[in-house]
Amino acid sequence: MKIGIFISGSGTNMDAVVRSWHAGRFSQVDEVSFVLSDKADAAGLAKAAAHGVPTLTVARRKGEPREHHEARLLEAIVSYPVDLIVLAGFMRVLSPYFLSRFPGKIINIHPSLLPAFPGVDAQHQAFDHGVKISGCTVHFVDESLDGGPILLQKAVERLDGDTTEDLRQRILTEEHKLLSEAIEIVTTGRYRVSNRYVRVERNHES
C-alpha cells in the first residue's frame, strides 16, 4: 500500500511517520508516495526531502474558491496513486468535492481529546479552559471541522507547573506515536465503523 501526507507547517508528525516507515513499523505500507504542503515555506518540506520523499506545494491563491484549490490538489497528486491520505498538521478543512475522491481513506491527527477543542491551537484552548486531562485524537476525515469518526485517542495529563508549551510538547510526543499506530491499523484493515463508533481489532482478536 501507498500513503501520501499533507502538511502545512513544521512537519514533525510527518517526520515521525516517515521514520516509522523506514524502521519497518508498517507491515502493509510499501511507500510514502509524497508529502504535499499548501504552504511553500513549510519547514516540513525540507524534512521530507531529506528522507528522499517527493514533495509537492499547492498553495491556495488569494481569493481562490476552495474547490478550485482542491482541484489543483487532486491534479498534483494524480501521478501518485495512494491508498491512504494522512493529514499531519494540514490546516485546511477539505470539502466533499475532495473527500468524495477518497471515501474513508483520509485520517487526521488533532491535538485534543475530540470532540473537545476542535479547530486551531487546541492545546492553548485546553490550557486556557483549565483542563486536567487533554491529549490527542486520530479520526477519519469528513466535511466537518475535526468531527469525523474517532479512530484512536491518547490522554495526556496537565501537570500543576505546566506552561502551555509544556502541555503542547507532551501532547506532541504522544501524537507521533498515535499517528503511526493509526496508520498501521487502517492499512491492515483492522477496524470497523458502525454508527460513528470505530471498533479496532487488536492483533489477538479473531
URVENMO-V355922 format. One record per residue. N is the residue number from 1. RES is the residue in one letter. OMEGA is omega in whole degrees, -180 to 180 (none if undefined). Layout:
n: [N N]
res: [RES RES]
omega: [OMEGA OMEGA]
This chain:
n: [1 2 3 4 5 6 7 8 9 10 11 12 13 14 15 16 17 18 19 20 21 22 23 24 25 26 27 28 29 30 31 32 33 34 35 36 37 38 39 40 41 42 43 44 45 46 47 48 49 50 51 52 53 54 55 56 57 58 59 60 61 62 63 64 65 66 67 68 69 70 71 72 73 74 75 76 77 78 79 80 81 82 83 84 85 86 87 88 89 90 91 92 93 94 95 96 97 98 99 100 101 102 103 104 105 106 107 108 109 110 111 112 113 114 115 116 117 118 119 120 121 122 123 124 125 126 127 128 129 130 131 132 133 134 135 136 137 138 139 140 141 142 143 144 145 146 147 148 149 150 151 152 153 154 155 156 157 158 159 160 161 162 163 164 165 166 167 168 169 170 171 172 173 174 175 176 177 178 179 180 181 182 183 184 185 186 187 188 189 190 191 192 193 194 195 196 197 198 199 200 201 202 203 204 205 206]
res: [M K I G I F I S G S G T N M D A V V R S W H A G R F S Q V D E V S F V L S D K A D A A G L A K A A A H G V P T L T V A R R K G E P R E H H E A R L L E A I V S Y P V D L I V L A G F M R V L S P Y F L S R F P G K I I N I H P S L L P A F P G V D A Q H Q A F D H G V K I S G C T V H F V D E S L D G G P I L L Q K A V E R L D G D T T E D L R Q R I L T E E H K L L S E A I E I V T T G R Y R V S N R Y V R V E R N H E S]
omega: [-180 177 172 -175 176 178 172 -173 -171 175 -179 177 176 -180 179 179 -179 177 177 178 179 -179 178 -178 177 -174 -175 -177 179 -171 162 -168 -178 165 -179 175 172 178 -178 -177 -180 -178 -180 179 178 177 -180 180 179 176 -178 180 177 -180 -180 175 176 -178 176 -179 -180 179 -178 175 -176 -178 175 177 -180 175 178 173 -179 178 -178 -175 -176 180 -177 -179 -179 177 -179 173 -178 175 -175 -175 176 -166 176 175 -179 -177 174 178 179 -175 -178 178 -178 -175 179 -174 177 176 -177 173 -178 -174 169 174 180 12 177 171 172 175 -172 175 -177 -180 179 176 -178 -180 -179 178 178 -179 171 -180 170 179 -179 -174 166 -178 171 -173 169 -174 179 178 178 -173 -178 -179 -175 180 -179 172 177 180 177 -178 169 -180 -172 -177 -174 161 176 -178 176 -180 180 -177 179 176 -178 177 179 175 -177 180 -172 -178 178 176 -179 179 178 179 -176 -177 174 177 -176 178 175 -180 178 -180 179 -179 -180 177 179 180 180 -172 -177 -178 177 none]
